[in-house]
């Protein structure tokens, strides 16, 4: 069984009296330790799908299993606890806490979500600080990885970054995939990430229209 299994996934949004379909009858399976990108034009459903996988939203219809759990059946509190146990998130606007130091931002999920003892928190934070420099995005990456999650979801994680920084972040994530078997799933337009992806799903109008297995050697 895959890390993520989706069957007949639909997602509708109600805007006034109009129902808008964001995702339309999706079926897919994602194996552990994948490095995968969802690509497609704006409005194709990439971010919506990432939100469903990340238990930030629920489908209108269909089944979705993540890490052996039927996440559709979870209530809001259960989804939050599940995210904390299994997932890390990287967003293009960083979502760092401005009143906290770099160290405290990275340490935060270990205290609030996983209740990790102080000695282990210090070991994990310092280890990741050795791998990143003090840009906001690298701190956001470190915060997502410090919980040692099974799954990291990243929505345009290299947006507005220079190429050198973007490639360093991609390599950091690839290293964690190799060492820890972490699955990385991206929603992105960035061809640097697409080129590093081992699997590429293309979405159009809320539907998966193509899948490519590239082994991380996509032509971009």
C-alpha positions as CSV (number, residue, x, y, z in Angstrom):
1,X,0.0,0.0,0.0
2,X,1.3,3.5,-0.9
3,X,1.9,6.3,1.5
4,X,-1.0,8.2,-0.1
5,X,-3.9,6.6,-1.9
6,X,-6.6,8.7,-3.5
7,X,-9.7,7.4,-5.2
8,X,-12.5,9.3,-7.0
9,X,-11.5,12.6,-5.3
10,X,-13.8,15.6,-6.0
11,X,-13.6,19.0,-4.5
12,X,-16.3,21.6,-5.0
13,X,-16.4,25.2,-3.6
14,X,-19.6,27.1,-3.1
15,X,-19.4,30.7,-4.2
16,X,-22.8,32.3,-3.5
17,X,-25.3,30.2,-5.4
18,X,-22.6,28.8,-7.8
19,X,-20.8,25.6,-7.2
20,X,-17.2,25.5,-8.6
21,X,-15.4,22.2,-9.2
22,X,-11.7,22.5,-8.3
23,X,-10.8,18.8,-8.5
24,X,-12.6,16.2,-10.7
25,X,-12.4,12.4,-10.1
26,X,-8.7,12.0,-9.2
27,X,-7.2,8.6,-8.7
28,X,-3.5,8.2,-7.8
29,X,-1.1,6.4,-5.4
30,X,2.2,7.8,-4.1
31,X,4.8,5.5,-2.7
32,X,7.0,6.3,0.4
33,X,10.3,8.2,-0.3
34,X,8.9,9.8,-3.5
35,X,10.1,13.2,-4.8
36,X,7.1,14.3,-6.7
37,X,5.7,17.5,-8.4
38,X,2.2,18.5,-9.3
39,X,2.4,20.9,-12.2
40,X,-0.1,22.8,-14.2
41,X,-1.4,26.3,-14.9
42,X,-2.8,28.6,-12.3
43,X,-6.3,27.3,-11.3
44,X,-5.6,23.7,-12.3
45,X,-6.1,22.5,-8.8
46,X,-2.5,22.0,-7.6
47,X,-2.8,23.9,-4.3
48,X,-6.2,22.5,-3.6
49,X,-4.8,19.0,-4.0
50,X,-1.9,19.8,-1.7
51,X,-4.3,21.1,0.9
52,X,-6.3,17.8,0.8
53,X,-3.2,15.6,1.1
54,X,-2.0,17.9,4.0
55,X,-5.3,17.5,5.8
56,X,-5.8,21.3,5.7
57,X,-9.1,20.7,3.8
58,X,-11.4,17.7,3.0
59,X,-12.7,16.4,-0.3
60,X,-16.3,16.8,-1.3
61,X,-16.4,13.2,-2.4
62,X,-13.9,10.3,-2.6
63,X,-11.5,8.4,-0.4
64,X,-8.1,9.6,0.7
65,X,-5.7,7.6,2.8
66,X,-2.4,9.0,4.1
67,X,0.1,6.9,6.1
68,X,-2.5,4.2,6.6
69,X,-5.1,6.6,7.9
70,X,-8.5,7.4,6.3
71,X,-8.0,11.2,6.7
72,X,-11.5,12.0,5.3
73,X,-13.1,10.6,8.4
74,X,-11.0,12.8,10.8
75,X,-12.5,15.8,12.5
76,X,-10.6,19.1,12.6
77,X,-8.8,18.4,15.9
78,X,-7.8,14.9,14.7
79,X,-6.5,16.3,11.4
80,X,-4.3,18.8,13.3
81,X,-2.8,16.1,15.5
82,X,-2.3,13.9,12.4
83,X,-0.4,16.7,10.6
84,X,1.8,17.2,13.6
85,X,2.8,13.5,13.7
86,X,3.4,12.9,10.0
87,X,3.9,16.1,8.0
88,X,6.0,19.2,7.5
89,X,4.9,22.2,5.4
90,X,6.9,24.7,3.4
91,X,5.0,27.8,1.9
92,X,6.3,30.5,-0.3
93,X,5.5,33.2,2.3
94,X,7.5,31.3,4.9
95,X,5.0,31.7,7.8
96,X,7.8,32.2,10.3
97,X,6.9,33.7,13.7
98,X,8.5,37.2,13.7
99,X,9.0,37.5,17.5
100,X,11.0,34.2,17.7
101,X,14.6,33.8,16.9
102,X,15.8,31.5,14.1
103,X,16.5,28.7,16.6
104,X,13.1,29.2,18.3
105,X,11.2,29.1,14.9
106,X,12.8,25.8,14.1
107,X,12.3,24.4,17.6
108,X,8.7,25.5,17.8
109,X,7.0,22.4,16.2
110,X,9.1,20.1,18.4
111,X,7.6,21.8,21.5
112,X,4.0,22.5,20.4
113,X,3.4,19.4,18.2
114,X,5.6,16.6,19.2
115,X,6.6,17.4,22.8
116,X,10.2,16.4,22.2
117,X,12.6,16.5,25.2
118,X,15.0,19.5,25.4
119,X,18.2,17.5,24.6
120,X,16.7,15.9,21.5
121,X,15.3,19.3,20.4
122,X,18.7,20.9,20.6
123,X,20.3,18.0,18.7
124,X,17.8,18.2,15.9
125,X,17.8,22.0,15.6
126,X,21.6,22.4,15.6
127,X,21.9,19.6,13.1
128,X,19.7,21.4,10.6
129,X,21.2,24.8,11.3
130,X,24.5,23.3,10.1
131,X,22.8,22.5,6.8
132,X,21.2,25.9,6.1
133,X,22.2,29.5,6.0
134,X,20.1,32.2,7.7
135,X,17.8,33.1,4.9
136,X,14.1,33.1,5.7
137,X,13.3,30.3,3.2
138,X,16.1,28.0,4.5
139,X,14.8,28.5,8.1
140,X,11.3,27.6,6.9
141,X,12.7,24.5,5.3
142,X,14.6,23.6,8.5
143,X,11.4,24.1,10.5
144,X,9.5,21.7,8.2
145,X,12.2,19.1,8.4
146,X,13.1,19.2,12.1
147,X,10.1,17.0,13.1
148,X,11.6,14.3,10.8
149,X,8.2,13.9,9.1
150,X,7.2,11.1,6.7
151,X,5.8,13.6,4.3
152,X,6.8,17.2,3.4
153,X,4.3,19.3,1.3
154,X,5.7,22.4,-0.4
155,X,3.7,25.0,-2.2
156,X,6.0,27.0,-4.5
157,X,8.9,26.7,-2.0
158,X,11.4,28.4,-4.3
159,X,9.3,31.3,-5.5
160,X,11.2,34.6,-5.7
161,X,14.5,33.0,-4.8
162,X,17.6,33.3,-6.8
163,X,18.8,30.2,-8.7
164,X,21.7,29.4,-6.4
165,X,19.6,29.5,-3.3
166,X,16.8,27.5,-5.0
167,X,19.2,24.7,-6.0
168,X,20.7,24.5,-2.5
169,X,17.2,24.1,-1.0
170,X,16.4,21.4,-3.5
171,X,19.6,19.5,-2.7
172,X,18.9,19.8,1.0
173,X,15.5,18.2,0.5
174,X,16.9,15.5,-1.8
175,X,19.5,14.6,0.8
176,X,16.8,14.1,3.4
177,X,14.9,12.0,1.0
178,X,18.0,9.8,0.5
179,X,18.9,9.6,4.2
180,X,15.5,9.4,5.8
181,X,13.1,8.2,3.1
182,X,11.0,11.3,3.5
183,X,8.4,11.9,0.8
184,X,8.4,15.3,-0.8
185,X,5.4,16.6,-2.8
186,X,5.5,20.0,-4.5
187,X,3.0,22.2,-6.1
188,X,5.1,24.4,-8.4
189,X,5.8,26.2,-11.6
190,X,9.5,26.3,-10.9
191,X,11.3,24.3,-13.6
192,X,14.3,23.7,-11.2
193,X,12.0,21.6,-8.9
194,X,10.2,20.0,-11.9
195,X,13.6,19.0,-13.2
196,X,14.6,17.3,-9.9
197,X,11.3,15.5,-9.5
198,X,11.2,11.8,-10.0
199,X,7.5,11.7,-10.7
200,X,5.5,14.6,-12.4
201,X,1.7,14.8,-12.4
202,X,0.2,17.4,-14.7
203,X,-3.2,18.9,-13.8
204,X,-5.6,20.8,-16.0
205,X,-9.0,22.0,-15.0
206,X,-8.9,19.9,-11.8
207,X,-8.0,16.6,-13.6
208,X,-4.8,14.6,-13.9
209,X,-4.0,14.6,-17.6
210,X,-0.5,13.1,-17.5
211,X,2.0,11.3,-15.3
212,X,5.7,11.0,-16.0
213,X,8.3,8.9,-14.2
214,X,11.6,10.6,-14.8
215,X,13.9,9.3,-12.1
216,X,14.8,12.9,-11.3
217,X,16.0,13.5,-14.9
218,X,13.1,15.5,-16.3
219,X,13.8,17.6,-19.4
220,X,13.0,21.2,-18.6
